[in-house]
Amino acid sequence: MADRSLVFDAAEYRGRVARLQAAMVAQGMDALLLTAAADVFYVTGFLTRFWESPARPWFVAVPVAGDPVAVIPSIGADLMARTWMDDLRTWDAPCPGDDGVSLLSATLRDLVPDHGRIGVPMGLETHLRMPLADYARVRDAIAPRQFVDGTAAVQRVREIKSAPEVEKIRQSCAIAGRAFDRVPEIAGPGRPLDTVFRDFQRLLLEECADWVSYVAGAAGPEGYADVISPAGPDPMAMGDVLMLDTGTVRDGYFCDFDRNYAVGEPSTAVRKSHEALWQATEDALDELRPGMLARDVHRILSEGLTARGVEPGGGRLGHGLGVTLTEWPSFTPQDKTELREGMVLTLEPGAWVAPGRMLVHEENIVLRADGPELLSPRAPAELPVLS
């Protein structure tokens, strides 16, 4: 198999496939069928923005032994051939009536014994990137082989990041950190929020982001009401708090953290909430260890805020991070996922400043044997002021 690769050395991908194959053996599967952009990229290194077009499906079959096979539209053959993949099977797409169905079915019959089990990610945080009707046609065409849920095999492997993956995420975090340092160049009293959002994306690109997949945030007096609404044209005013949050991409890997800024001198309540968020994050940085559960992170952050006289915000308080903006697990009271060395995670406590007004604070870490290592530049302990 080729040693070439687009993002990492081919050995990195061989190691990933070996770990997926070990998971398949443990779970009684004979192959994995991957259709989502993140999973295809994870196995092959096939990095492209062409996924924005929904017109074509893409498939990678990973057998329990041997090399993966890419079953892809011919438009992607040149790029895929520049990865470590050697077995490429293509068709001219889009092809109404048979958009890769026959070719994929034949490939799975080649790779999997008659009564074999083929894992397809079916659980939370997965999706099937092919027409459901075509999935049913493939299922019928490969019988008596059967599709089974392959979520755990993929997630348990992907959630542990290799050293090269951690470095890519660290680079993304550094890019965003430099852009956050420049926010005073673009934000202040009287500046429209939508203009700040556009200028912040420009700063991220100037600081060497490959693309800016995600920018969110808000601004308002004593905090903000939500963190997902589009930015409007209203100018920021003295007494507002500005929050910017980004999922910047470098070589296919995301960061995901935010920063808060006071527009003019912040109120006592805003200062108190910001300090409590910062200190609760310090609690998590001190206490987290492999072997804890995802829900323990939620507990540590919530208890840290409550102990400092601040009401914790609702929802999850962090999550996994990697080749997608958010990955499993979720830091909620219900999530019992074991935290393991090598996971890259976000710590994202939120606090209510006043009714309907919140602050959210986020950092990115990798979990080491002796505790978290920060990947994002640590937020300042004192809320920065824009004037």
Secondary structure, DSSP 4 states (H G I P E B T S, - for coil): -----SSS-HHHHHHHHHHHHHHHHHHT-SEEEE-SHHHHHHHH----GGGG-TT---EEEEESSS--EEEEEGGGHHHHHTSS---EEEE-SS-TT-SSHHHHHHHHHHHS-TT-EEEE--STT----S-HHHHHHHHHHHTTSEEEE-HHHHHHHHTBPPHHHHHHHHHHHHHHHHHHHTGGGT--TT-BHHHHHHHHHHHHHHTT-SEEEEEEEEEEETSBS-SSSPP-SPBP-TTEEEEEEEEEEETTEE--EEEEEEESSPPHHHHHHHHHHHHHHHHHHHH--TT-BHHHHHHHHHHHHHHTT-EEPSS---EE-SSSSSEEEE-STT--PBP-TTBEEEE--EEEEETTEEEE--EEEEEETTEEEE-SPPPPSS--EE-
